[in-house]
Structures are given as C-alpha cells and as structure tokens.
Amino acid sequence: MTLRKKAFTSIRWTALSSSVKILVQLSQLVILSRLLTPADFGLIAIALATVAFIQIFADAGVSNAIIHFQEISNDQLSSLYWLNVSLGAILATVLVGASSFIADWYRQPELVNLLYIAALTLFINALGQQLRVNAQKNLLFSPLVKIELSAVLSGFLLSLILALYGWGVYSIALGTLLTAIIYCLFAWIFLANGWKPKLHLKIAEITKFLQYGSYMIGNNLVSTVNAQIDILIGGRIFGANDIGLYNVPKTLMLNVQMAINPIITQVGLPVMAIAQNDKNRLKNIYLKTILLTSSINFPIYLGIAFYSSEIVHLVLGEKWEDSIPLIKIFAIWGLVRSIGNPVGSLLLGVGRADMLFRWNLFWTIITGPSLWLGSYWGIYGMAIALAILMTLAYLPNWHFLVKPACGANLKEYSAQSAIPLILAVIATTLSYCITIPLGDALYRLTLGLFVAAILYLLLSITFNKPIIRYSLELLAISKK
C-alpha cells in the first residue's frame, strides 16, 4: 500500500474515532452539566490543569522522538518503555505528596482526593503509552481507534452512572480513571503483537531520544503553561464556580477542535516525518492539512458563535446563562487556534522541536501578563485576552515557523484558510438572518444549523472544489 493510501485509510479511521468521541464528549457535557454544578466543573478544571504540568515529564518527550527516528532497536524500545514507566511512578508519587499543598493554595480541600485519583491515572497511562505511539508511527489506526473508543465509552458510562447516584465531581474523575485502565489493558492485548519490553534500561543507548525529547519537555512545559495558565490564575482569583462557567465554554471549543484536527494531524505527523527530506512534497502535505482543518472547523465555530444563546439554553441549561458571552469569545479563539494547531505536526515531523519550543516560550512570556491584565475585567476579560493573543499570532506563526519548515509563502498559506472563512461567514450569516423571526430556540437552532450546512456545502462545491475532492477521496469514492 502506498504512503498516500495508508494516510487516507488512517484518516478514515481517526475520523470515525473523532466523530464518536465528540458525540460522547458532548453527551457527557450535556448530561453532566445538568447533574453537576459549575463549581464541580471548576474543581475538575483546576485538578486537570495541575496534573497537566506533572504529565509533561512522564513521557520525557520521547513519544514524538520514536515517531521521528525511523530506525529503533528492540533494546532502545525497552529502555524507553521502562524510562516512561519509572517516570510515571515517580511523578504520581510526587503528585500525591503535593496534593495537600495544592488544595490549600486554591482553598479547595476536595482537590486532595481528586489529585489522588489523577495520580493513579497518570501511572496507568504510562504503562501503555509506548504501544499507542508505535501503532501511530506505523499508521495502525484501525486497532488504535477501536481501543480508544472502547475506553472512552466505558469511562463515559461510569461517569454517567456515578453522577446519577450523586457522586458529584468524583463521577468525572473516576470515569477518566476507568478510561485509562481500559485503554492500557486493550493496548497490551491488541497492539503489542507479541512484543514485551526486556528488563533493560540503559540511558546511554537512548541519548539521541532524550536530546530530542529535552526540547519536547521544554516545549510541552511552555505550551502547557499557555494552555492552563488561565485556569491557574483564575482559580486563585475567582474560585471554582466562576472557573467552571469559564472553562466549560473553553472546553467545548477545544473538544470541537480535538475531534477534528487529530483526524488530520495524528496522521500528518508520521506522514510528514516520512516526507521530511522532500521539501516540495512536505509543503503540499502541510497546505492540505490547513485546507482540510479550516474547511471543517470554520463553519462549526461560526455556527456556535451565532447560536450561542440557543446552545446554552438547550444544551447546558439555565444555570449556565452567564457563559453565553464566553461561548462567543471562545468560538473566535477556537477558530483562529485551529489554523495554527497543525504547525506542531509539521515541526515535529521535520525534527525541529527546538523551533516549537522557542515559539511557545515566547508566547508564554506574553500570555501570563496579558491574562493578569484581562482578569481585572473578570473571566470575560481573560477570555478576550486569549482571543486577541491568538489572532495576533497568525502572521508570526507563518513567518517564524511555517515558512522556514516547509517553504510555503504567505499567499499559499493564507489561501488555504481564506476561502473556507469567507464561505463559512456567508453561510452562517444568511442562515441566522433567515431564522431570526423564529421564536422557539429549538426550531431556530435546528433550522439555522441545517440551512447553514446546506449553504456551506453548495458554496464549497462551487468555490472550494479541492476540499470536496479530498473528502471524496477520504470516503474512498474518488478513484484517485
């Protein structure tokens, strides 16, 4: 099978996985938002933000190194595996030991037990991490997707049952733990293919992985600061209830992106790694990822922004009404973020983790003060600060990362997202105008999204033919 066919087959499997996951995540959000309080979601957000920093070091940054380096011996794989497991055990212990201090800092005693559960989840993830990476590297997305869906559905069902029985915030934490257990267990059953790590750990033979990984640790650290610093600052200033109101809209936008972008980027990383020595081929692959992600993400984010009020009232419930302006702000933030997201796969594919690290470090230095300034206007000010920063990053992202890595000029780069943006704006604006006279929120949302989807499809067939061609190829309808 050619690399092209392998890539499209892999994309179809990740598309299936992402579609099911977004349905599960949205179902969980809808159901739990009515069973739990904003304060419960705020506690989980603070716990996850804390764990995100610990988890950076559990992988030692070598997962992407395994994908990047094409020749790896069994001894090296064994050393890398035991390194990951050892770090996972050590960091889980550190998290347990620091849990009381963290809970005191946020003045949230219930965080202690949540961090205990998170520590166990961290260690279990380490036990199966390398099997997932090896499968991704070899484009074995069929078994990977089946395992992922089994784990996600199991965790969702447990969270739902526990929430119905009044377990509150623990329903989410324990559901996440079960997801990790099922994923690890099935990974060893279906992905190992007879491989077992030798009792072998020799740092000297994995030096190049650690050197590559050192940039990844630094990059992941600063990117995690970028991703979580608003929760860390806001959790201390505003408390769990406001952070719950703030983080649920943000999480909703990230879920949309994480359901769509990985369809392209998870496959794009190993494909771009293979094509890293052919610059023209690499550029074409990357530009296609931008066109695909823009064409899918833009109409969704604009639809959410236009119909934010209807979404809150129908999906989340009346107690989340204060989050309506935040959904509008985060929809714009998510739209712009979806364009910049694939550059990570590009840089890692060509082995330039150092560029990614310096980029994220620069924005980390800017993000903290910007959020602190925005916090003077409350949680809405922080959201606006994030949206402004993301928009300002567009041109520097191309100039300092995309252009050096693959050679795409500004016209080529911008053209991939300009047409989908224009078409999405036209489709959603027209649909919104058509549905304004409707009084019922459900009718307005249902008809508005349906009309927007039809208009966007018709406009794409006429003015964005490449995305139609790629979509047909992904569905195995095209003969190309």
C-alpha positions as CSV (number, residue, x, y, z in Angstrom):
1,M,0.0,0.0,0.0
2,T,1.4,3.4,-1.0
3,L,2.0,6.1,1.6
4,R,-0.9,8.1,0.2
5,K,-3.3,5.2,0.5
6,K,-2.1,4.4,4.0
7,A,-2.6,8.1,5.0
8,F,-6.1,8.3,3.7
9,T,-7.0,4.9,5.3
10,S,-5.6,6.1,8.6
11,I,-7.5,9.4,8.3
12,R,-10.8,7.5,7.8
13,W,-10.2,5.5,11.0
14,T,-9.3,8.6,13.0
15,A,-12.3,10.4,11.5
16,L,-14.5,7.6,12.9
17,S,-12.8,7.8,16.3
18,S,-13.1,11.6,16.5
19,S,-16.8,11.5,15.4
20,V,-17.7,9.0,18.1
21,K,-15.6,10.8,20.7
22,I,-17.2,14.2,20.1
23,L,-20.6,12.6,20.4
24,V,-19.6,11.0,23.7
25,Q,-18.0,14.2,25.0
26,L,-20.9,16.4,24.0
27,S,-23.3,13.8,25.5
28,Q,-21.3,13.8,28.7
29,L,-21.2,17.6,28.8
30,V,-24.9,17.9,28.2
31,I,-25.9,15.3,30.8
32,L,-23.3,16.2,33.5
33,S,-23.9,20.0,33.1
34,R,-27.4,19.3,34.3
35,L,-26.5,16.9,37.1
36,L,-23.4,18.8,38.4
37,T,-22.7,22.4,39.3
38,P,-20.3,24.9,37.7
39,A,-18.2,24.6,40.9
40,D,-17.8,20.8,40.2
41,F,-16.6,21.6,36.7
42,G,-14.3,24.3,38.2
43,L,-12.7,21.8,40.6
44,I,-12.1,19.3,37.8
45,A,-10.6,22.1,35.7
46,I,-8.1,23.1,38.4
47,A,-7.2,19.4,39.0
48,L,-6.6,18.8,35.3
49,A,-4.6,22.0,35.0
50,T,-2.3,20.9,37.8
51,V,-1.9,17.3,36.5
52,A,-1.1,18.7,33.0
53,F,2.2,20.0,34.3
54,I,3.2,16.8,36.0
55,Q,2.3,14.7,32.9
56,I,4.8,16.7,30.8
57,F,7.7,14.9,32.4
58,A,6.1,11.4,32.5
59,D,6.8,11.0,28.8
60,A,10.2,12.6,28.9
61,G,9.4,14.0,25.5
62,V,10.3,10.8,23.7
63,S,7.0,9.7,22.1
64,N,7.4,12.1,19.2
65,A,11.1,11.1,19.0
66,I,10.0,7.5,18.5
67,I,7.9,8.7,15.5
68,H,10.7,10.9,14.2
69,F,13.5,8.4,14.2
70,Q,12.8,5.7,11.7
71,E,15.3,3.0,12.9
72,I,14.9,1.9,16.5
73,S,16.3,-1.3,18.1
74,N,14.4,-3.5,20.5
75,D,16.9,-2.6,23.2
76,Q,16.2,1.0,22.7
77,L,12.4,0.4,22.8
78,S,12.8,-1.5,26.0
79,S,14.9,1.3,27.6
80,L,12.4,3.9,26.5
81,Y,9.5,1.9,27.9
82,W,11.0,1.4,31.4
83,L,12.0,5.0,31.4
84,N,8.4,6.1,30.8
85,V,7.1,3.7,33.5
86,S,9.7,4.7,36.1
87,L,8.9,8.4,35.5
88,G,5.2,7.7,35.7
89,A,5.6,6.1,39.1
90,I,7.9,8.8,40.5
91,L,5.7,11.7,39.3
92,A,2.5,10.0,40.5
93,T,4.1,9.8,44.0
94,V,5.2,13.4,43.8
95,L,1.6,14.4,42.9
96,V,0.2,12.5,45.9
97,G,2.7,14.1,48.2
98,A,2.0,17.6,47.0
99,S,-1.8,17.3,46.9
100,S,-2.5,18.9,50.3
101,F,-0.3,21.9,49.5
102,I,-2.1,22.3,46.1
103,A,-5.5,22.1,47.8
104,D,-4.5,24.7,50.4
105,W,-3.2,27.1,47.7
106,Y,-6.6,27.0,45.9
107,R,-8.6,26.9,49.2
108,Q,-10.3,23.8,47.8
109,P,-10.0,20.8,50.3
110,E,-11.8,18.4,47.9
111,L,-8.9,18.7,45.5
112,V,-6.8,16.3,47.6
113,N,-8.9,13.2,46.7
114,L,-9.2,14.3,43.1
115,L,-5.4,14.5,42.8
116,Y,-5.1,11.1,44.3
117,I,-7.2,9.7,41.5
118,A,-5.3,11.7,38.9
119,A,-2.0,10.3,40.2
120,L,-3.2,6.7,39.7
121,T,-4.5,7.7,36.2
122,L,-1.1,9.2,35.4
123,F,0.8,6.0,36.3
124,I,-1.6,3.7,34.3
125,N,-1.3,5.9,31.2
126,A,2.5,5.4,31.4
127,L,2.1,1.6,31.2
128,G,0.5,1.7,27.8
129,Q,1.8,4.9,26.3
130,Q,4.6,3.4,24.1
131,L,2.3,0.8,22.5
132,R,0.0,3.7,21.3
133,V,3.0,5.6,19.9
134,N,4.3,2.6,18.0
135,A,0.9,2.0,16.5
136,Q,0.6,5.6,15.4
137,K,4.1,5.6,13.9
138,N,3.2,2.5,11.8
139,L,-0.2,4.0,10.8
140,L,-2.1,1.2,12.5
141,F,-5.1,3.3,13.3
142,S,-7.7,0.6,12.9
143,P,-6.9,-1.3,16.2
144,L,-5.9,2.0,17.8
145,V,-9.3,3.6,17.1
146,K,-11.2,0.5,18.3
147,I,-9.3,0.5,21.6
148,E,-9.7,4.3,22.1
149,L,-13.5,4.1,21.5
150,S,-13.9,1.2,23.9
151,A,-12.0,3.1,26.6
152,V,-13.9,6.4,26.1
153,L,-17.3,4.8,26.1
154,S,-16.5,2.8,29.2
155,G,-15.4,5.9,31.1
156,F,-18.5,7.8,29.9
157,L,-20.9,5.2,31.1
158,L,-19.2,5.0,34.5
159,S,-19.3,8.8,34.8
160,L,-23.0,8.9,33.9
161,I,-23.9,6.1,36.4
162,L,-21.9,7.7,39.2
163,A,-23.4,11.2,38.5
164,L,-26.9,9.8,38.6
165,Y,-26.2,8.3,42.0
166,G,-24.9,11.6,43.4
167,W,-21.1,11.1,43.2
168,G,-20.7,14.7,42.0
169,V,-17.3,15.8,40.9
170,Y,-15.9,12.2,41.5
171,S,-18.0,10.9,38.7
172,I,-15.8,12.7,36.2
173,A,-12.5,11.7,37.9
174,L,-13.4,8.0,38.2
175,G,-14.7,7.9,34.7
176,T,-11.3,9.2,33.5
177,L,-9.5,6.6,35.6
178,L,-11.6,3.8,34.0
179,T,-10.8,5.1,30.5
180,A,-7.1,4.9,31.3
181,I,-7.4,1.3,32.6
182,I,-9.4,0.0,29.6
183,Y,-7.0,1.8,27.2
184,C,-3.9,0.3,28.8
185,L,-5.3,-3.2,29.1
186,F,-6.6,-3.3,25.5
187,A,-3.3,-1.8,24.2
188,W,-1.4,-4.7,25.6
189,I,-3.9,-7.2,24.2
190,F,-4.3,-5.8,20.7
191,L,-1.3,-3.6,20.0
192,A,1.7,-5.4,21.5
193,N,1.8,-8.1,18.7
194,G,3.9,-10.3,20.9
195,W,6.3,-7.6,21.9
196,K,7.4,-7.5,25.5
197,P,9.9,-5.0,26.9
198,K,13.1,-6.6,28.1
199,L,14.3,-5.9,31.6
200,H,16.7,-3.5,30.2
201,L,17.2,0.2,30.9
202,K,20.4,1.8,29.5
203,I,20.4,5.6,29.3
204,A,23.5,5.7,27.0
205,E,21.7,4.0,24.1
206,I,18.7,6.3,24.1
207,T,20.7,9.6,24.4
208,K,19.5,10.9,21.0
209,F,15.9,10.3,22.0
210,L,16.4,12.2,25.3
211,Q,18.1,15.0,23.4
212,Y,15.2,15.3,21.0
213,G,12.9,14.8,24.0
214,S,14.5,17.6,26.0
215,Y,13.2,20.1,23.5
216,M,9.8,18.4,23.7
217,I,9.8,18.6,27.5
218,G,10.6,22.3,27.3
219,N,8.1,22.8,24.5
220,N,5.4,20.8,26.3
221,L,6.1,22.7,29.5
222,V,5.6,26.2,28.0
223,S,2.7,25.1,25.8
224,T,1.0,23.7,28.9
225,V,1.6,26.9,30.7
226,N,-0.1,28.6,27.7
227,A,-3.0,26.2,27.8
228,Q,-3.6,26.1,31.6
229,I,-2.3,29.4,33.0
230,D,-5.8,31.0,32.7
231,I,-7.2,28.2,35.0
232,L,-4.2,28.5,37.4
233,I,-4.6,32.3,37.6
234,G,-8.4,32.4,37.6
235,G,-8.7,29.5,40.0
236,R,-6.8,31.5,42.6
237,I,-8.6,34.8,41.9
238,F,-12.2,33.9,41.1
239,G,-12.8,30.5,42.7
240,A,-14.3,27.2,41.4
241,N,-17.7,28.5,40.4
242,D,-16.5,31.2,38.1
243,I,-13.8,29.0,36.7
244,G,-16.5,26.4,35.9
245,L,-18.5,29.0,34.0
246,Y,-15.3,30.0,32.2
247,N,-13.8,26.6,31.5
248,V,-16.9,24.7,30.1
249,P,-17.2,27.0,27.1
250,K,-13.5,26.8,26.5
251,T,-13.5,23.0,26.8
252,L,-16.4,22.9,24.4
253,M,-14.4,24.7,21.8
254,L,-11.3,22.5,22.4
255,N,-13.5,19.4,22.1
256,V,-14.6,20.6,18.7
257,Q,-11.0,21.1,17.6
258,M,-9.7,17.9,19.2
259,A,-12.5,15.9,17.5
260,I,-11.5,17.4,14.1
261,N,-7.8,18.3,14.0
262,P,-6.4,15.0,15.2
263,I,-8.1,13.3,12.2
264,I,-5.5,15.2,10.1
265,T,-2.6,15.9,12.5
266,Q,-2.2,12.4,14.0
267,V,-1.8,11.0,10.6
268,G,0.1,14.1,9.3
269,L,2.9,13.8,11.8
270,P,4.2,10.3,10.7
271,V,3.5,11.2,7.0
272,M,5.4,14.5,7.2
273,A,8.2,12.7,9.0
274,I,8.5,10.3,6.1
275,A,8.4,13.2,3.6
276,Q,10.7,15.4,5.6
277,N,13.6,15.3,3.0
278,D,11.3,16.3,0.1
279,K,10.5,19.9,0.7
280,N,8.0,20.4,-2.1
281,R,6.1,17.3,-1.1
282,L,6.2,18.3,2.5
283,K,4.8,21.7,1.7
284,N,1.9,20.2,-0.3
285,I,1.1,17.8,2.6
286,Y,1.1,20.7,5.1
287,L,-1.0,23.0,3.0
288,K,-3.6,20.3,2.5
289,T,-3.8,19.9,6.3
290,I,-4.6,23.6,6.7
291,L,-7.2,23.5,4.0
292,L,-8.9,20.4,5.5
293,T,-8.9,21.7,9.1
294,S,-10.1,25.2,8.1
295,S,-12.8,23.9,5.8
296,I,-14.2,21.7,8.6
297,N,-13.6,23.9,11.7
298,F,-14.7,27.3,10.4
299,P,-18.4,26.7,9.8
300,I,-18.7,24.8,13.1
301,Y,-17.1,27.6,15.2
302,L,-19.1,30.3,13.4
303,G,-22.3,28.3,13.9
304,I,-21.6,28.0,17.6
305,A,-20.9,31.8,17.9
306,F,-24.1,32.8,16.1
307,Y,-26.3,30.4,18.0
308,S,-24.5,30.5,21.4
309,S,-27.7,31.6,23.3
310,E,-29.7,28.7,21.9
311,I,-26.9,26.2,22.6
312,V,-26.6,27.3,26.2
313,H,-30.3,27.2,26.9
314,L,-31.0,23.9,25.1
315,V,-27.7,22.0,25.8
316,L,-26.3,23.3,29.1
317,G,-29.3,24.6,30.9
318,E,-30.4,27.9,32.5
319,K,-27.7,27.9,35.3
320,W,-25.1,28.4,32.6
321,E,-26.6,31.5,31.1
322,D,-23.7,33.7,32.2
323,S,-21.4,31.7,29.9
324,I,-23.2,32.8,26.7
325,P,-20.7,35.7,26.0
326,L,-17.8,33.4,26.8
327,I,-19.0,30.9,24.2
328,K,-19.0,33.7,21.5
329,I,-15.5,34.8,22.6
330,F,-14.1,31.3,22.7
331,A,-15.6,30.4,19.3
332,I,-13.5,33.1,17.7
333,W,-10.5,31.9,19.8
334,G,-11.1,28.3,18.7
335,L,-11.5,29.3,15.0
336,V,-8.1,31.1,14.9
337,R,-6.4,28.4,17.0
338,S,-7.5,25.7,14.6
339,I,-5.3,27.2,11.9
340,G,-2.2,27.3,14.0
341,N,-2.6,23.9,15.6
342,P,-1.2,21.7,12.7
343,V,2.2,23.5,12.7
344,G,3.2,21.3,15.6
345,S,3.0,18.2,13.5
346,L,5.0,20.0,10.7
347,L,7.8,21.0,13.0
348,L,8.0,17.6,14.8
349,G,7.8,15.8,11.5
350,V,11.0,17.6,10.3
351,G,12.7,17.2,13.7
352,R,12.5,20.9,14.6
353,A,11.2,20.6,18.2
354,D,13.6,23.4,19.1
355,M,11.7,25.9,16.9
356,L,8.4,24.8,18.5
357,F,9.9,25.3,22.0
358,R,11.2,28.8,21.3
359,W,7.9,29.8,19.8
360,N,5.8,28.5,22.7
361,L,8.3,30.1,25.2
362,F,7.9,33.5,23.6
363,W,4.1,33.3,23.8
364,T,4.2,32.0,27.4
365,I,6.1,35.1,28.4
366,I,3.3,37.3,26.8
367,T,0.3,35.2,27.9
368,G,0.8,35.4,31.6
369,P,0.8,39.3,31.9
370,S,-2.0,39.5,29.3
371,L,-4.3,37.2,31.3
372,W,-3.4,39.0,34.5
373,L,-4.4,42.3,32.9
374,G,-7.5,40.8,31.5
375,S,-8.5,39.4,34.9
376,Y,-9.3,43.0,36.0
377,W,-12.4,42.7,33.9
378,G,-13.3,39.3,35.3
379,I,-13.5,36.0,33.5
380,Y,-14.8,37.7,30.4
381,G,-11.6,39.9,30.3
382,M,-9.4,36.8,30.4
383,A,-11.3,35.2,27.5
384,I,-11.0,38.3,25.4
385,A,-7.2,38.5,26.2
386,L,-6.8,34.9,24.9
387,A,-8.8,35.6,21.7
388,I,-6.7,38.7,21.0
389,L,-3.4,36.9,21.5
390,M,-4.4,34.1,19.3
391,T,-5.4,36.4,16.5
392,L,-2.1,38.4,16.8
393,A,-0.1,35.1,16.4
394,Y,-1.3,34.4,12.9
395,L,1.4,36.2,10.9
396,P,4.3,35.4,13.2
397,N,3.2,31.8,13.1
398,W,3.7,31.7,9.3
399,H,6.9,33.8,9.3
400,F,8.8,32.1,12.0
401,L,7.5,28.5,11.8
402,V,5.7,27.5,8.6
403,K,7.9,29.3,6.1
404,P,11.3,28.0,7.4
405,A,9.9,24.5,7.9
406,C,8.3,23.8,4.5
407,G,8.8,26.9,2.4
408,A,5.2,28.0,1.9
409,N,4.8,31.7,1.1
410,L,2.2,33.9,2.8
411,K,-0.1,33.8,-0.2
412,E,-0.1,30.0,-0.3
413,Y,-0.5,29.7,3.4
414,S,-3.3,32.3,3.7
415,A,-5.2,31.0,0.7
416,Q,-5.9,27.7,2.5
417,S,-8.0,29.3,5.2
418,A,-9.3,32.5,3.4
419,I,-11.8,30.8,1.1
420,P,-13.3,28.5,3.8
421,L,-13.6,31.5,6.1
422,I,-15.4,33.6,3.5
423,L,-17.8,30.8,2.7
424,A,-18.5,30.0,6.3
425,V,-19.3,33.6,7.1
426,I,-21.7,33.9,4.2
427,A,-23.5,30.6,5.1
428,T,-23.9,31.3,8.8
429,T,-24.9,34.9,8.4
430,L,-27.6,34.1,5.9
431,S,-28.9,31.2,8.0
432,Y,-29.0,33.4,11.1
433,C,-30.9,36.1,9.2
434,I,-33.4,33.6,8.0
435,T,-34.1,32.2,11.5
436,I,-34.4,35.5,13.4
437,P,-38.2,35.6,13.1
438,L,-38.5,32.1,14.8
439,G,-39.4,32.4,18.4
440,D,-38.7,28.9,19.6
441,A,-35.0,28.3,20.4
442,L,-35.0,24.6,19.3
443,Y,-36.6,25.4,15.9
444,R,-34.2,28.3,15.4
445,L,-31.1,26.3,16.3
446,T,-32.2,23.2,14.2
447,L,-33.2,25.1,11.2
448,G,-30.3,27.6,11.4
449,L,-27.6,24.9,11.5
450,F,-29.4,22.9,8.8
451,V,-29.6,25.9,6.4
452,A,-26.0,26.9,7.2
453,A,-24.7,23.4,6.4
454,I,-26.6,23.2,3.1
455,L,-25.4,26.7,2.1
456,Y,-21.8,26.0,3.1
457,L,-21.9,22.7,1.1
458,L,-23.2,24.4,-2.0
459,L,-20.7,27.2,-1.7
460,S,-17.9,24.7,-1.2
461,I,-18.9,22.7,-4.3
462,T,-18.6,25.9,-6.3
463,F,-15.7,27.8,-4.8
464,N,-13.7,25.3,-2.7
465,K,-13.5,22.2,-5.0
466,P,-10.3,20.8,-3.5
467,I,-11.9,20.1,-0.2
468,I,-14.7,18.2,-1.9
469,R,-12.2,16.2,-3.9
470,Y,-10.2,15.4,-0.7
471,S,-13.4,14.5,1.2
472,L,-14.5,12.1,-1.6
473,E,-11.1,10.5,-1.5
474,L,-11.2,10.1,2.2
475,L,-14.6,8.3,1.8
476,A,-13.0,6.0,-0.9
477,I,-15.4,7.3,-3.5
478,S,-12.8,9.1,-5.6
479,K,-10.7,6.8,-7.9
480,K,-7.6,8.8,-7.2
